[in-house]
Amino acid sequence: MHIGGMLTRNARRHPDKEGLVYGELCYSYRELNEAVNRLANALAAQGIQKGDKVALLMQNSDRYVITFMAAMKLGAVAVPVNFRLAAPEVEYILNHSDSTALVFDSEYGELVASIVGSIPGVRMLIRAGAGLGPAGALDWGELAAAAPALEPEVEVSEWDDCEILYTSGTTGRPKGALFDHHRILHVGIIMVVHMRVNPKDRLLHLAPLFHSAQLNLFMVSGMFVGATHVVMRAFEPTAVLDTIQRKRVTLFFGVPTMYNFMLQVPDFERYDLSSVTRFGYGAAPMPVELVRQVLQRFPTDRFYNLCGLTEAGPGGVLLEPEDQLRKPGAGGKAIINTEARVVDEAGHDVAPGQVGEFILSGETMMKEYYKNPEATAETLRDGWLYTGDLATVDEDGYITLVDRKKDMIITGGENVYSTEVEHVLYQYPGVLEVAVIGVAHPVWGETVTAIICPKPGVELVVDDVRAFCTAHLADYKIPRIYKFAGPLPRNASGKVLKRVLRETHQKG
């Protein structure tokens, strides 16, 4: 079995069942399978072969799902791209991944046009939707409509590569985690077991599908059992509540910020959310008080904390509903077919309450970092994936993340690596040294904050520095707070003491 094969099977077993709902569009599983086959055959006719990399610069839509599944049926490797990235960041990912095709939403046509001369390996551009774009871009709709709906004649194995998921590294350059069908199928199966994903479910895809959690945990698990997929293009709290009510959603995943915003809707109580039987949250810690509010105001107590990382599929630990208030703040215990430990520098398990590194082993771990053997060797050691996250484990075996070795900032569920932002700020004239930290924020979790030491005699203007960042970074990575200070605190070896900076600037 492979990921594309799941759709073929669903179309055969229950062809008339709702497979995909997007706005007012509704595809039965037969119709969805035919749409995927048409696009797959169209891509094959254009020269896309098994093993080729197909990048997706798209927001959530029916076309995203169709494009992804078409790549799976061809044995191609999907490269989901964060649509919030700036042009240089997109350019790097396309080149590093060896992408030969790029499917992009029309609103990103201008961005694609700006880099088309710098992505020589991309020989096919496909625009989804009417709009401007680089010359020579093919139209998604016309391309798919002209192709046959027969199953593509491609032999795809569960051991064939299927995804490269990019996650920023501490060097400031994104790293691509490579997966095959076998690993991603196990990610979906794990959700079937733990969260009881079943054929009667109506799954709401609310978080961006370029996120491994939404794509692999729930799109794949739903395809595995033949559930109905309800896709929303973007998060808007009132629209989400209305969609849950009208489409009778039974399960969805969101980052803590999403739950917070939904609870702030003035007439929250008037929405009928009784169809929902399970909720999942992750990508950032959920404040205990927010957990209490969600449990009080949503109609079910089946609330799951999914704590993992992209390189694990995602996979890691899970906190069951009955433990949400019994083990507040904990990440949980290892998911099935996965081992989780907290170890010291020598690789020995730490005692309860002591801090160590969170490591994982199991079927869902990435094969490697694509074209990065050094980082692969550092992360995958002796059958274990070293996450770089610091954690504790209690007497009952529950793991809790306490800090991040890589100084990662989580803002609104998005991961921001401080060194990447610092790399940009160091390019700005007048900056002597800079440190980027996360400062606690009641809504977003953390706010990206830049502590800048200007060069002697230079007076920096916040608006100018912010404008520079805007041209080089995705919106969510841009610092919202800028503070100008003297020399940064350092230890004896010269390393900046970010812990001291966080303590100093936490309260403004």
Kinemage of the C-alpha trace (Angstrom):
@kinemage 1
@onewidth
@group {chain A} dominant
@subgroup {mainchain}
@vectorlist {calphas} color= white
{ca met a 1} P 0.000 0.000 0.000
{ca his a 2} L 1.060 3.583 -0.674
{ca ile a 3} L -0.623 6.927 0.028
{ca gly a 4} L -2.157 7.312 -3.422
{ca gly a 5} L -3.407 3.738 -3.296
{ca met a 6} L -5.595 4.578 -0.301
{ca leu a 7} L -7.652 6.942 -2.454
{ca thr a 8} L -8.012 4.343 -5.212
{ca arg a 9} L -9.270 1.856 -2.646
{ca asn a 10} L -11.784 4.319 -1.178
{ca ala a 11} L -13.165 5.100 -4.629
{ca arg a 12} L -13.667 1.385 -5.187
{ca arg a 13} L -15.164 0.584 -1.776
{ca his a 14} L -17.548 3.544 -1.337
{ca pro a 15} L -17.554 5.584 -4.560
{ca asp a 16} L -20.550 7.768 -3.729
{ca lys a 17} L -19.485 8.781 -0.246
{ca glu a 18} L -18.407 12.397 0.353
{ca gly a 19} L -14.632 12.404 0.121
{ca leu a 20} L -13.759 16.101 0.031
{ca val a 21} L -15.708 19.250 0.876
{ca tyr a 22} L -14.284 22.693 0.120
{ca gly a 23} L -16.663 25.600 0.523
{ca glu a 24} L -19.666 24.711 -1.615
{ca leu a 25} L -17.704 22.178 -3.661
{ca cys a 26} L -18.241 18.539 -2.824
{ca tyr a 27} L -16.421 15.541 -4.314
{ca ser a 28} L -17.512 11.962 -3.853
{ca tyr a 29} L -14.621 9.555 -3.469
{ca arg a 30} L -15.144 8.488 -7.089
{ca glu a 31} L -15.022 12.120 -8.260
{ca leu a 32} L -12.008 12.902 -6.096
{ca asn a 33} L -10.123 9.885 -7.388
{ca glu a 34} L -10.913 10.813 -10.984
{ca ala a 35} L -9.766 14.410 -10.426
{ca val a 36} L -6.496 13.160 -8.923
{ca asn a 37} L -5.975 10.715 -11.794
{ca arg a 38} L -6.521 13.439 -14.386
{ca leu a 39} L -3.940 15.713 -12.814
{ca ala a 40} L -1.498 12.846 -12.318
{ca asn a 41} L -1.812 11.812 -15.964
{ca ala a 42} L -1.456 15.447 -17.056
{ca leu a 43} L 1.745 15.807 -15.021
{ca ala a 44} L 3.075 12.557 -16.464
{ca ala a 45} L 2.324 13.802 -19.987
{ca gln a 46} L 4.379 16.904 -19.181
{ca gly a 47} L 7.331 14.752 -18.201
{ca ile a 48} L 6.968 14.321 -14.427
{ca gln a 49} L 8.328 10.903 -13.526
{ca lys a 50} L 8.623 8.741 -10.454
{ca gly a 51} L 11.066 10.326 -8.002
{ca asp a 52} L 10.706 13.854 -9.377
{ca lys a 53} L 10.160 16.598 -6.802
{ca val a 54} L 6.876 18.532 -7.061
{ca ala a 55} L 6.681 21.667 -4.905
{ca leu a 56} L 3.366 23.077 -3.652
{ca leu a 57} L 3.177 26.790 -2.872
{ca met a 58} L -0.521 26.780 -2.084
{ca gln a 59} L -3.052 27.563 0.601
{ca asn a 60} L -5.561 24.940 1.732
{ca ser a 61} L -8.025 24.052 -1.028
{ca asp a 62} L -9.447 21.174 -3.011
{ca arg a 63} L -6.653 21.761 -5.498
{ca tyr a 64} L -4.007 21.330 -2.790
{ca val a 65} L -5.410 17.921 -1.864
{ca ile a 66} L -5.719 16.870 -5.510
{ca thr a 67} L -2.175 18.018 -6.325
{ca phe a 68} L -0.663 16.245 -3.338
{ca met a 69} L -2.495 12.995 -4.029
{ca ala a 70} L -1.593 13.180 -7.737
{ca ala a 71} L 2.081 13.386 -6.794
{ca met a 72} L 1.617 10.354 -4.535
{ca lys a 73} L 0.069 8.303 -7.352
{ca leu a 74} L 2.949 9.152 -9.675
{ca gly a 75} L 5.549 8.164 -7.118
{ca ala a 76} L 6.750 11.760 -7.139
{ca val a 77} L 8.064 13.475 -4.012
{ca ala a 78} L 5.876 16.297 -2.688
{ca val a 79} L 7.656 19.372 -1.345
{ca pro a 80} L 5.121 21.449 0.619
{ca val a 81} L 6.284 25.078 0.844
{ca asn a 82} L 5.163 27.488 3.545
{ca phe a 83} L 3.260 30.173 1.618
{ca arg a 84} L 4.262 32.755 4.226
{ca leu a 85} L 7.921 32.593 3.263
{ca ala a 86} L 9.698 35.468 1.570
{ca ala a 87} L 10.931 35.083 -2.020
{ca pro a 88} L 14.584 34.250 -1.111
{ca glu a 89} L 13.386 31.530 1.267
{ca val a 90} L 11.130 29.950 -1.358
{ca glu a 91} L 13.951 30.135 -3.894
{ca tyr a 92} L 16.326 28.288 -1.562
{ca ile a 93} L 13.860 25.459 -0.881
{ca leu a 94} L 13.056 24.957 -4.570
{ca asn a 95} L 16.730 24.774 -5.473
{ca his a 96} L 17.830 22.672 -2.522
{ca ser a 97} L 15.012 20.155 -2.996
{ca asp a 98} L 15.796 19.732 -6.707
{ca ser a 99} L 12.154 20.492 -7.487
{ca thr a 100} L 11.322 20.079 -11.165
{ca ala a 101} L 7.739 21.363 -10.942
{ca leu a 102} L 6.097 24.112 -8.904
{ca val a 103} L 2.345 24.325 -8.423
{ca phe a 104} L 1.381 27.712 -7.019
{ca asp a 105} L -1.774 29.625 -6.156
{ca ser a 106} L -2.325 32.626 -8.405
{ca glu a 107} L -1.829 35.083 -5.522
{ca tyr a 108} L 1.811 34.003 -5.415
{ca gly a 109} L 2.333 34.633 -9.116
{ca glu a 110} L 4.263 37.826 -8.493
{ca leu a 111} L 6.562 36.100 -6.005
{ca val a 112} L 7.199 33.234 -8.429
{ca ala a 113} L 7.869 35.672 -11.269
{ca ser a 114} L 10.471 37.439 -9.121
{ca ile a 115} L 12.533 34.255 -8.653
{ca val a 116} L 11.894 32.394 -11.904
{ca gly a 117} L 15.341 33.311 -13.209
{ca ser a 118} L 16.988 31.849 -10.095
{ca ile a 119} L 15.347 28.411 -10.019
{ca pro a 120} L 16.873 26.720 -13.076
{ca gly a 121} L 15.863 23.217 -12.044
{ca val a 122} L 12.154 24.062 -12.032
{ca arg a 123} L 11.150 23.309 -15.621
{ca met a 124} L 7.382 23.325 -15.099
{ca leu a 125} L 5.272 26.073 -13.506
{ca ile a 126} L 1.579 25.430 -12.903
{ca arg a 127} L -0.716 28.224 -11.763
{ca ala a 128} L -3.794 27.200 -9.752
{ca gly a 129} L -6.445 29.853 -10.339
{ca ala a 130} L -6.796 32.852 -12.610
{ca gly a 131} L -4.237 35.586 -12.216
{ca leu a 132} L -0.840 36.865 -13.149
{ca gly a 133} L 2.279 34.762 -13.148
{ca pro a 134} L 5.492 34.162 -15.034
{ca ala a 135} L 5.296 33.634 -18.771
{ca gly a 136} L 4.919 30.005 -19.739
{ca ala a 137} L 3.068 28.937 -16.592
{ca leu a 138} L 0.459 26.263 -17.297
{ca asp a 139} L -3.116 26.610 -16.053
{ca trp a 140} L -3.996 23.978 -13.419
{ca gly a 141} L -7.628 23.653 -14.480
{ca glu a 142} L -6.947 23.396 -18.204
{ca leu a 143} L -4.142 20.930 -17.641
{ca ala a 144} L -6.260 18.582 -15.533
{ca ala a 145} L -9.394 18.830 -17.670
{ca ala a 146} L -7.643 17.590 -20.800
{ca ala a 147} L -6.237 14.397 -19.261
{ca pro a 148} L -7.893 10.960 -18.861
{ca ala a 149} L -9.262 9.764 -15.503
{ca leu a 150} L -7.655 6.329 -15.736
{ca glu a 151} L -5.338 5.140 -12.972
{ca pro a 152} L -1.718 6.173 -13.708
{ca glu a 153} L 0.411 3.243 -14.809
{ca val a 154} L 3.156 3.738 -12.237
{ca glu a 155} L 4.417 1.115 -9.798
{ca val a 156} L 4.673 2.783 -6.385
{ca ser a 157} L 6.026 0.988 -3.316
{ca glu a 158} L 5.626 1.906 0.336
{ca trp a 159} L 9.433 2.214 0.423
{ca asp a 160} L 9.507 4.893 -2.277
{ca asp a 161} L 10.195 8.464 -1.174
{ca cys a 162} L 7.095 10.662 -0.931
{ca glu a 163} L 7.782 13.911 0.980
{ca ile a 164} L 10.456 16.429 1.819
{ca leu a 165} L 9.284 18.590 4.721
{ca tyr a 166} L 11.418 21.650 5.368
{ca thr a 167} L 12.103 22.755 8.911
{ca ser a 168} L 14.488 25.593 9.773
{ca gly a 169} L 17.820 24.649 11.315
{ca thr a 170} L 20.050 26.437 13.757
{ca thr a 171} L 22.359 27.493 10.959
{ca gly a 172} L 19.589 29.645 9.529
{ca arg a 173} L 19.197 27.436 6.446
{ca pro a 174} L 16.107 25.196 6.250
{ca lys a 175} L 16.659 21.450 6.392
{ca gly a 176} L 14.536 19.032 4.385
{ca ala a 177} L 13.319 15.956 6.266
{ca leu a 178} L 12.899 13.095 3.766
{ca phe a 179} L 10.165 10.470 4.200
{ca asp a 180} L 8.911 7.447 2.292
{ca his a 181} L 5.327 6.165 2.073
{ca his a 182} L 5.957 3.563 4.784
{ca arg a 183} L 6.820 6.171 7.396
{ca ile a 184} L 3.929 8.499 6.559
{ca leu a 185} L 1.407 5.648 6.419
{ca his a 186} L 2.447 4.758 9.974
{ca val a 187} L 1.849 8.367 11.038
{ca gly a 188} L -1.731 8.060 9.807
{ca ile a 189} L -2.257 4.637 11.355
{ca ile a 190} L -1.120 5.974 14.726
{ca met a 191} L -3.898 8.584 14.610
{ca val a 192} L -6.421 5.904 13.680
{ca val a 193} L -5.464 4.033 16.842
{ca his a 194} L -4.999 6.905 19.302
{ca met a 195} L -7.728 9.331 18.185
{ca arg a 196} L -10.101 6.709 16.787
{ca val a 197} L -10.186 8.209 13.292
{ca asn a 198} L -12.850 6.183 11.469
{ca pro a 199} L -14.923 6.103 8.243
{ca lys a 200} L -17.791 8.050 9.850
{ca asp a 201} L -15.552 10.991 10.734
{ca arg a 202} L -15.772 14.384 9.091
{ca leu a 203} L -12.295 15.841 9.547
{ca leu a 204} L -11.815 19.606 9.488
{ca his a 205} L -8.521 20.654 7.892
{ca leu a 206} L -7.982 24.021 9.472
{ca ala a 207} L -4.224 24.367 9.967
{ca pro a 208} L -2.172 24.857 6.765
{ca leu a 209} L -1.600 21.640 4.844
{ca phe a 210} L 2.085 22.480 4.451
{ca his a 211} L 2.311 21.620 8.159
{ca ser a 212} L 3.248 18.012 8.738
{ca ala a 213} L 0.660 17.707 11.507
{ca gln a 214} L -2.320 18.624 9.358
{ca leu a 215} L -1.084 16.842 6.248
{ca asn a 216} L 0.256 13.615 7.700
{ca leu a 217} L -1.594 13.143 10.968
{ca phe a 218} L -5.060 13.894 9.658
{ca met a 219} L -5.163 13.980 5.849
{ca val a 220} L -3.374 10.633 5.674
{ca ser a 221} L -5.307 9.042 8.550
{ca gly a 222} L -8.600 10.191 7.034
{ca met a 223} L -7.633 8.787 3.628
{ca phe a 224} L -6.590 5.531 5.268
{ca val a 225} L -10.074 4.887 6.676
{ca gly a 226} L -12.130 6.719 4.036
{ca ala a 227} L -13.368 9.598 6.207
{ca thr a 228} L -14.793 12.846 4.795
{ca his a 229} L -12.326 15.736 4.518
{ca val a 230} L -13.672 19.258 5.115
{ca val a 231} L -11.062 21.806 4.014
{ca met a 232} L -10.933 25.487 4.978
{ca arg a 233} L -8.629 27.875 3.147
{ca ala a 234} L -7.669 29.944 6.163
{ca phe a 235} L -8.402 30.313 9.849
{ca glu a 236} L -11.084 32.814 10.844
{ca pro a 237} L -12.684 31.980 14.198
{ca thr a 238} L -16.297 32.781 13.358
{ca ala a 239} L -16.071 30.964 10.031
{ca val a 240} L -14.594 27.925 11.773
{ca leu a 241} L -17.454 27.720 14.266
{ca asp a 242} L -19.972 28.143 11.451
{ca thr a 243} L -18.269 25.419 9.399
{ca ile a 244} L -18.253 22.996 12.329
{ca gln a 245} L -21.961 23.590 12.770
{ca arg a 246} L -22.995 23.406 9.092
{ca lys a 247} L -20.687 20.610 7.965
{ca arg a 248} L -21.150 18.530 11.149
{ca val a 249} L -17.421 18.210 11.782
{ca thr a 250} L -16.480 15.414 14.188
{ca leu a 251} L -12.727 15.944 14.663
{ca phe a 252} L -10.176 18.664 14.105
{ca phe a 253} L -6.674 19.750 15.029
{ca gly a 254} L -5.566 23.280 15.850
{ca val a 255} L -2.762 25.209 17.486
{ca pro a 256} L -3.545 26.729 20.910
{ca thr a 257} L -3.939 30.206 19.417
{ca met a 258} L -6.822 28.980 17.284
{ca tyr a 259} L -8.703 27.672 20.299
{ca asn a 260} L -8.068 30.931 22.131
{ca phe a 261} L -9.482 33.004 19.269
{ca met a 262} L -12.535 30.764 18.899
{ca leu a 263} L -13.360 31.161 22.573
{ca gln a 264} L -13.244 34.954 22.143
{ca val a 265} L -16.091 34.967 19.602
{ca pro a 266} L -18.811 37.006 21.394
{ca asp a 267} L -21.693 34.640 20.593
{ca phe a 268} L -19.668 31.439 20.901
{ca glu a 269} L -22.404 29.666 22.841
{ca arg a 270} L -24.962 29.972 20.046
{ca tyr a 271} L -23.020 27.682 17.697
{ca asp a 272} L -24.012 24.029 17.669
{ca leu a 273} L -20.746 22.160 18.116
{ca ser a 274} L -22.334 18.937 19.306
{ca ser a 275} L -21.061 16.979 16.293
{ca val a 276} L -17.445 17.253 17.493
{ca thr a 277} L -16.315 14.223 19.453
{ca arg a 278} L -12.534 14.790 19.516
{ca phe a 279} L -10.104 17.710 19.431
{ca gly a 280} L -6.361 17.715 18.930
{ca tyr a 281} L -3.887 20.470 19.694
{ca gly a 282} L -0.155 20.839 19.253
{ca ala a 283} L 2.671 22.796 17.569
{ca ala a 284} L 2.953 24.911 20.737
{ca pro a 285} L 2.301 24.459 24.462
{ca met a 286} L -1.296 24.956 25.557
{ca pro a 287} L -1.602 27.059 28.741
{ca val a 288} L -3.331 25.046 31.464
{ca glu a 289} L -5.968 27.748 31.936
{ca leu a 290} L -6.839 27.605 28.250
{ca val a 291} L -7.147 23.817 28.472
{ca arg a 292} L -9.651 24.287 31.303
{ca gln a 293} L -11.670 26.806 29.294
{ca val a 294} L -11.788 24.572 26.230
{ca leu a 295} L -12.897 21.588 28.290
{ca gln a 296} L -15.625 23.700 29.919
{ca arg a 297} L -16.999 25.327 26.783
{ca phe a 298} L -16.617 22.724 24.042
{ca pro a 299} L -19.125 19.855 24.080
{ca thr a 300} L -16.651 17.005 24.552
{ca asp a 301} L -13.794 16.230 26.896
{ca arg a 302} L -11.949 14.096 24.324
{ca phe a 303} L -9.024 16.477 24.050
{ca tyr a 304} L -5.576 15.291 22.923
{ca asn a 305} L -2.174 16.962 23.166
{ca leu a 306} L 0.041 15.904 20.230
{ca cys a 307} L 3.632 16.731 21.069
{ca gly a 308} L 6.163 15.862 18.393
{ca leu a 309} L 8.316 17.278 15.639
{ca thr a 310} L 8.463 17.312 11.860
{ca glu a 311} L 11.510 15.047 11.668
{ca ala a 312} L 9.486 12.362 13.447
{ca gly a 313} L 6.703 12.383 10.895
{ca pro a 314} L 5.427 14.174 13.064
{ca gly a 315} L 5.528 11.818 15.985
{ca gly a 316} L 6.501 11.869 19.612
{ca val a 317} L 4.377 11.755 22.718
{ca leu a 318} L 0.657 12.164 23.297
{ca leu a 319} L -1.374 13.272 26.312
{ca glu a 320} L -4.683 11.453 26.544
{ca pro a 321} L -7.958 13.250 27.448
{ca glu a 322} L -8.071 11.860 30.985
{ca asp a 323} L -4.611 13.318 31.675
{ca gln a 324} L -5.235 16.893 30.500
{ca leu a 325} L -5.892 18.227 34.003
{ca arg a 326} L -4.207 15.406 35.920
{ca lys a 327} L -0.863 16.125 34.214
{ca pro a 328} L -1.123 19.819 33.320
{ca gly a 329} L 1.532 21.017 30.908
{ca ala a 330} L 2.883 17.553 30.150
{ca gly a 331} L 3.526 16.337 26.618
{ca gly a 332} L 2.530 12.804 27.523
{ca lys a 333} L 3.803 9.329 26.788
{ca ala a 334} L 5.190 7.811 23.599
{ca ile a 335} L 2.690 7.048 20.852
{ca ile a 336} L 2.342 3.468 19.616
{ca asn a 337} L 5.268 1.987 17.673
{ca thr a 338} L 7.461 4.723 19.143
{ca glu a 339} L 9.935 4.878 22.006
{ca ala a 340} L 10.619 8.153 23.814
{ca arg a 341} L 13.363 8.870 26.325
{ca val a 342} L 15.004 11.778 28.128
{ca val a 343} L 18.770 11.325 28.279
{ca asp a 344} L 21.869 13.056 29.578
{ca glu a 345} L 24.958 13.974 27.537
{ca ala a 346} L 26.212 10.383 27.770
{ca gly a 347} L 22.943 8.975 26.432
{ca his a 348} L 21.763 7.572 29.762
{ca asp a 349} L 18.179 8.001 30.953
{ca val a 350} L 17.835 10.837 33.433
{ca ala a 351} L 16.198 10.425 36.808
{ca pro a 352} L 12.635 11.733 37.289
{ca gly a 353} L 12.639 15.519 37.523
{ca gln a 354} L 16.059 15.967 35.943
{ca val a 355} L 16.471 17.799 32.640
{ca gly a 356} L 17.841 15.993 29.603
{ca glu a 357} L 17.425 15.751 25.836
{ca phe a 358} L 14.204 14.377 24.384
{ca ile a 359} L 14.963 11.548 21.913
{ca leu a 360} L 12.714 9.295 19.817
{ca ser a 361} L 12.829 6.011 17.918
{ca gly a 362} L 10.180 4.362 15.752
{ca glu a 363} L 8.597 3.689 12.375
{ca thr a 364} L 7.793 7.331 11.614
{ca met a 365} L 11.263 8.861 11.972
{ca met a 366} L 12.638 10.575 8.846
{ca lys a 367} L 15.060 8.738 6.569
{ca glu a 368} L 17.502 11.644 6.556
{ca tyr a 369} L 17.936 15.341 6.014
{ca tyr a 370} L 17.941 15.662 2.243
{ca lys a 371} L 21.443 16.395 0.925
{ca asn a 372} L 22.716 17.127 4.427
{ca pro a 373} L 24.691 14.139 5.741
{ca glu a 374} L 26.353 16.151 8.505
{ca ala a 375} L 23.048 17.222 10.050
{ca thr a 376} L 21.659 13.717 9.544
{ca ala a 377} L 24.571 12.165 11.438
{ca glu a 378} L 24.126 14.665 14.254
{ca thr a 379} L 20.380 14.020 14.573
{ca leu a 380} L 20.062 10.278 13.850
{ca arg a 381} L 22.332 8.313 16.153
{ca asp a 382} L 22.271 4.632 17.092
{ca gly a 383} L 18.664 4.260 15.988
{ca trp a 384} L 17.479 7.356 17.865
{ca leu a 385} L 16.381 10.785 16.673
{ca tyr a 386} L 17.908 13.482 18.885
{ca thr a 387} L 15.379 16.307 18.919
{ca gly a 388} L 17.527 19.011 20.499
{ca asp a 389} L 14.655 19.714 22.909
{ca leu a 390} L 15.187 19.676 26.652
{ca ala a 391} L 12.660 17.810 28.762
{ca thr a 392} L 11.926 16.105 32.050
{ca val a 393} L 10.184 12.836 32.821
{ca asp a 394} L 8.156 12.227 35.987
{ca glu a 395} L 7.763 9.107 38.141
{ca asp a 396} L 4.814 7.958 36.005
{ca gly a 397} L 6.765 8.222 32.751
{ca tyr a 398} L 5.132 11.410 31.448
{ca ile a 399} L 7.483 13.629 29.455
{ca thr a 400} L 7.350 17.429 29.612
{ca leu a 401} L 9.341 19.750 27.344
{ca val a 402} L 11.001 22.508 29.343
{ca asp a 403} L 13.252 24.349 26.904
{ca arg a 404} L 14.694 24.167 23.419
{ca lys a 405} L 18.374 23.711 22.816
{ca lys a 406} L 18.027 25.391 19.447
{ca asp a 407} L 16.443 28.531 20.906
{ca met a 408} L 13.378 27.993 18.798
{ca ile a 409} L 10.530 30.467 19.250
{ca ile a 410} L 6.919 29.334 18.812
{ca thr a 411} L 4.582 32.156 17.839
{ca gly a 412} L 1.006 31.351 16.873
{ca gly a 413} L 1.961 27.720 16.293
{ca glu a 414} L 4.754 28.637 13.839
{ca asn a 415} L 8.356 27.714 14.576
{ca val a 416} L 10.882 30.544 14.355
{ca tyr a 417} L 14.581 29.859 14.782
{ca ser a 418} L 16.429 32.763 16.340
{ca thr a 419} L 19.635 32.264 14.363
{ca glu a 420} L 17.775 32.605 11.071
{ca val a 421} L 16.374 36.000 12.084
{ca glu a 422} L 19.737 37.059 13.512
{ca his a 423} L 21.401 36.187 10.211
{ca val a 424} L 19.152 38.731 8.466
{ca leu a 425} L 19.593 41.431 11.109
{ca tyr a 426} L 23.353 41.116 10.997
{ca gln a 427} L 23.133 42.168 7.347
{ca tyr a 428} L 21.543 45.487 8.283
{ca pro a 429} L 24.016 48.413 8.306
{ca gly a 430} L 24.735 49.706 11.770
{ca val a 431} L 24.092 46.479 13.663
{ca leu a 432} L 27.050 45.449 15.778
{ca glu a 433} L 25.527 42.396 17.399
{ca val a 434} L 22.044 41.026 17.867
{ca ala a 435} L 20.217 38.304 19.746
{ca val a 436} L 16.670 37.193 18.965
{ca ile a 437} L 14.550 35.718 21.737
{ca gly a 438} L 10.926 34.856 22.403
{ca val a 439} L 9.011 36.959 24.925
{ca ala a 440} L 5.805 35.520 26.381
{ca his a 441} L 2.600 36.739 24.731
{ca pro a 442} L -0.919 35.973 26.065
{ca val a 443} L -2.344 35.196 22.602
{ca trp a 444} L 0.504 34.149 20.310
{ca gly a 445} L 2.486 32.181 22.898
{ca glu a 446} L 5.675 34.090 22.194
{ca thr a 447} L 6.601 37.323 20.436
{ca val a 448} L 9.760 37.459 18.337
{ca thr a 449} L 11.989 40.080 19.978
{ca ala a 450} L 15.272 41.475 18.680
{ca ile a 451} L 17.858 42.794 21.141
{ca ile a 452} L 20.242 44.910 19.051
{ca cys a 453} L 23.527 46.497 19.983
{ca pro a 454} L 24.203 49.267 17.399
{ca lys a 455} L 27.637 50.133 16.121
{ca pro a 456} L 29.262 53.069 17.968
{ca gly a 457} L 27.812 56.406 16.895
{ca val a 458} L 24.943 54.798 14.933
{ca glu a 459} L 21.311 55.556 15.759
{ca leu a 460} L 18.978 52.895 14.385
{ca val a 461} L 15.340 53.572 13.491
{ca val a 462} L 12.881 50.778 14.354
{ca asp a 463} L 10.693 51.296 11.269
{ca asp a 464} L 13.721 51.038 8.975
{ca val a 465} L 14.960 47.861 10.620
{ca arg a 466} L 11.484 46.349 10.446
{ca ala a 467} L 11.184 47.214 6.740
{ca phe a 468} L 14.508 45.472 6.081
{ca cys a 469} L 13.284 42.334 7.848
{ca thr a 470} L 10.035 42.425 5.891
{ca ala a 471} L 11.957 42.149 2.624
{ca his a 472} L 13.925 39.108 3.781
{ca leu a 473} L 11.709 37.112 6.139
{ca ala a 474} L 8.284 35.539 6.263
{ca asp a 475} L 5.802 37.680 8.180
{ca tyr a 476} L 5.634 35.462 11.253
{ca lys a 477} L 9.449 35.532 11.604
{ca ile a 478} L 9.714 39.317 11.636
{ca pro a 479} L 10.463 40.687 15.135
{ca arg a 480} L 7.544 42.591 16.608
{ca ile a 481} L 9.627 44.097 19.402
{ca tyr a 482} L 12.992 45.882 18.922
{ca lys a 483} L 15.175 46.901 21.828
{ca phe a 484} L 18.484 48.692 21.517
{ca ala a 485} L 20.994 47.833 24.210
{ca gly a 486} L 24.673 47.777 25.047
{ca pro a 487} L 26.962 44.738 24.751
{ca leu a 488} L 25.102 41.452 24.954
{ca pro a 489} L 25.738 39.244 27.999
{ca arg a 490} L 28.071 36.354 27.200
{ca asn a 491} L 29.599 33.434 29.047
{ca ala a 492} L 33.310 32.709 29.370
{ca ser a 493} L 33.418 31.033 25.960
{ca gly a 494} L 31.804 34.033 24.283
{ca lys a 495} L 28.331 32.529 23.782
{ca val a 496} L 25.408 34.949 24.205
{ca leu a 497} L 23.432 34.160 27.353
{ca lys a 498} L 19.900 34.154 25.953
{ca arg a 499} L 18.543 32.895 29.238
{ca val a 500} L 19.694 36.153 30.849
{ca leu a 501} L 18.161 38.172 28.022
{ca arg a 502} L 14.836 36.395 28.406
{ca glu a 503} L 14.819 37.055 32.136
{ca thr a 504} L 15.714 40.706 31.599
{ca his a 505} L 13.228 41.478 28.851
{ca gln a 506} L 10.366 39.163 29.769
{ca lys a 507} L 8.393 41.920 31.472
{ca gly a 508} L 9.250 44.658 29.044
